[in-house]
Amino acid sequence: MDKKVDSGKCPVMHGAITETGTTVMDWWPKSLNLDILHQHDTKTNPLGKDFDYREELKKLDIEALKKDMHALLTESQDWWPADWGHYGGLMIRLAWHSAGSYRLADGRGGGGAGNIRFAPLNSWPDNGNLDKARRLLWPLKKKYGNAVSWADLIILAGTIAYENMGLKTFGFGFGRNDIWHPEIDTYWGAEKEWLAPSDNRYEDVGKPDTMENPLAAVQMGLIYVNPEGVNGQPDPVKTAAQIRETFARMAMDDEETAALTAGGHTVGKAHGNGDAGALSAEPEAGEIESQGFGWLNPNQGGKAANAVTSGIEGAWTTNPTVFDMGYFELLFGYEWELTKSPAGANQWQPVDIREEHKPVDASDPSVRRMPLMTDADMAMKMDPTYRAICEKFMADPAYFKDTFARAWFKLTHRDMGPKVRYFGPDVPAEDLIWMDPIPAGPTSYDIGAIKSKIAASGLSVAEMVATAWDSARTYRGSDMRGGANGARIRLAPQKDWEGNEPARLARVLGVLEPIAAEYGASIADVIVLAGSVGVETAARAAGYDVTVPFEPGRGDATDEMTDADSFDVLEPLADGFRNWLKKNYVVSPEELLLDRSQLMGLTAHEMTVLLGGMRAIGANYAGTKHGVFTDKEGALTTDFFVNLTDMGNKWVPVDGGIYEIRDRKTDAVKWTATRVDLVFGSNSQLRAVAEVYAENGNEEKFVKDFVAAWTKVMNADRFDVAS
C-alpha cells in the first residue's frame, strides 16, 4: 500500500527504504536474518577503516580531560539546570545505565561500545533524560575529538563524578571503541510495549531464576528491577529476590550488589516532581526540531527541582553531592512508610524525620525536602542477607567505600575483556579474577620441531582440529571473554563440558601436554599448533601446500586465575561447525549457529567456509557423518558445497531432525545431514556464498579462505599482540 501523501505536498518517486518499520522481508518471518553478522561494517564508520583508536589515545592529554571534566560537573547550564549546581548524580547515572545493560549470559550489552547513543537504549524509559547528560558532555567530546571515544567519555564522566564527590575510585581504563549505528544482535525481550508486566519474562514471576535467558532486566525498558516493586507493587522482600537474580545475571554477587545499591544512591536524586504525562516523546520518537532531545517537560520552568524522569521524587541522603555514609544513616536510622511521589509513583518516606536530616531542594537551598527510598532500597533493609552486608558496611565505612569502588570499577569495565586492552595511567596494577587473567607465555621455542612432533604423535587430523576449535570457539566479541589463550579447556568447568567430548579431550591433552613440556611452550600454544598441523595436513591431502599463520606467546591460566562459576555461561549448547546440539531447543539449530558466529566475530562467508571445511575434515562431534558430503574425508576439499548444490541430489526428512541426501534418479541414500547443513542450500544468501565455493576453479580460493578464517578464530583473543 502506498504511503498517504500529506495534503498540499507533491508526490515524488522514492524507491529506497529509508524508514524503519515494515519491510518487504516481513513477508517471510522465518527467514534467517544474516544482518547480525555484518553490523558495524567499516562503511558505517566515519573515521575510516584505518582508524586506530589505541594510537589516537596516545595523543590524549588525560590529565587535561579529567580537569575539564571536574570543571564541567559544577558549571550548571540554563537549558538543563544541575541539581544543587552539580551534575555528578546525572553523570553517574549516565555511566551506570550505559554499563548496566551488560548481561553475563551472552556478554552483550554494557558500555564498551557507546551503544547508549542509539536506539533502543537512547530511548528506554529507564534512560529518561540521559540524552541531556550526553549533550552536556558534547563540549568535551568536541574539544578532544578522535582522541577519546564516546564510550570512554561516558564511563569516565561517572568515575570523575564520584571522585569529585569524595570517593577514592579504584581506577579507570580507556580503550572502548565506538560503534556508529544501533546494535541488532542483542535480544532485549519479546515484549511489544515498554514496561510490560514482568510475567512475560518468567515461567513463574514468583521464582526469579525462571527469567528467560539471556535477559537480566525484569521488564522491557529497565536496566535492573522496577524501583516501585515487582510489577510496580511494593514488597521489599519480593523485590530483593529479583535484585539478587538480576544482579547475578550481570556478574555481581550479594556484597557487590548491596554496595552498588548503597553507593549509587548515596549521591544524586530521583526526579518525579511533576506530571509524567506531560513529557514529550522519547528521543527516537521526537520531532525533528527537538534535535535528539526527548522527554521534554513543559512544566520545568528552568528549575532542576521540577524535572520528571522516573516519576520517583527525592534524594536518598542528606548531602547528595557528597559520598558519605548518609544512605545507611537514613535507611537504618528511621522507620519508613509507603507514600506517593508528585508524579504518582510508589516510594517510601521516613517517619518523623528530623528537619536537619532532610536534603535541601535541588534548586532552592532555603527549602528542605523529604528524602526517599525505593522498594529496591528497602530490600537492603528487609532482606536478611542484604541487611547483614549493610550492617557490615556501617561498622566499617572504609571497607564499604573500597567495596563500592571495586564494584563500580567492575560494573564499568566488565565488558572490556582482559586488562591488556586497558589504556591510561589509572589502570590498576592488581589483577582481578573477573578479568580472566592469563600470564604471558613463552615465545622462543622451536615451532617447527613441535609441529613435527605433533604430526608424528598419532593424533588424527580430526582430533587435532576439533581440540583446537573447541579451545578457541568459546571466544565472544561481546565482552571479549573466552578463546584459546589461557588453555582453560584443560581446567574446570571446560574440561568436563559435554560439547568438548571429555574423553577425547583428555586423550589429546595427554599427548600434547608432554610435547609442550619438552619444548618449553605453553599448552595453549601447542593446542593451537596442533590445529595448524591438522589443517595443513588436510590441505595437502587436497593438493595444496599451505602454512597456517601462527603467533606464539599464549599463556596457561591456572585454577587460581579462573572463576569457574563465571565460565559456566560460556559452555556451548550447540556447535553447528561440529554439527552438535546438546538438546532440542525452541530456537532452531541454524539460529544457534548464527548467534555463535556473531559472537565469534565471523562474517557470513567466514561462517560458510569454516563449516564446509570442518565437514570435509571430518571434525564433527563424536565423529558423526552428518554433513560429511565426501568420500575423501580428511581432505580440505569443496565437496560439501559441490554435493549440496548438485541438483542430481534430493533431500528427504527422516526421524530425529535428520535428513537423507538421496540420488534423484536411483533414490539411493548417499549422505545424511542436519538443518545446519541444509540451511546453506535453502537460505538464498548462504546458498549464494556456497555456490561460490562449489564453482570449478575456486578450490584454491576455498583453502585460502578457510585458513584465513581459521586463523582469525584462533587469534580472536590475542589482545596481547599488535594487530
Secondary structure, DSSP 4 states (H G I P E B T S, - for coil): -PPPPPTT-------S--SSS--GGGG-TTS--GGGGSTT-GGG-TT-TT--HHHHHTT--HHHHHHHHHHHHT--BTTBPPGGG--HHHHHHHHHHHHTT--TTT---SSTT-GGGSTTGGG-GGGTTHHHHHHHHHHHHHHHGGGS-HHHHHHHHHHHHHHHTT-------B-PPPPSS---S----S-SSTT--GGGGBS-TTSGGGBPTT--SSSTT-SSS-TT-BTTB--HHHHHHHHHHHHHTTT--HHHHHHHHHHHSSSSEE-BSS-GGG----GGGS-GGGTT--S--TT-TT-GGG-BSSS--EESSSSTTS-SSHHHHHHHHS-EEEEE-TTS-EEEEESS--GGGSPBPSS-TTSB----B-HHHHHHHHSHHHHHHHHHHHH-HHHHHHHHHHHHHHHHHTTS-SGGG-BSTT--SSPPGGG---PPPP--S-HHHHHHHHHTTT--HHHHHHHHHHHHTT-BTTTTB-SSTB-GGGSTTGGG-GGG-HHHHHHHHHHHHHHHHHHT--HHHHHHHHHHHHHHHHHHHTT------------B--GGG--HHHHGGG--SEEGGGTEESS--SS-HHHHHHHHHHHTT--HHHHHHHHHHHHHHT--GGG--TT---SSTTS--SHHHHHHS-TTEEEEE-GGG-EEEEETTT--EEEEE-HHHHHHHHSHHHHHHHHHHHSTT-HHHHHHHHHHHHHHHHTTT-TTS--
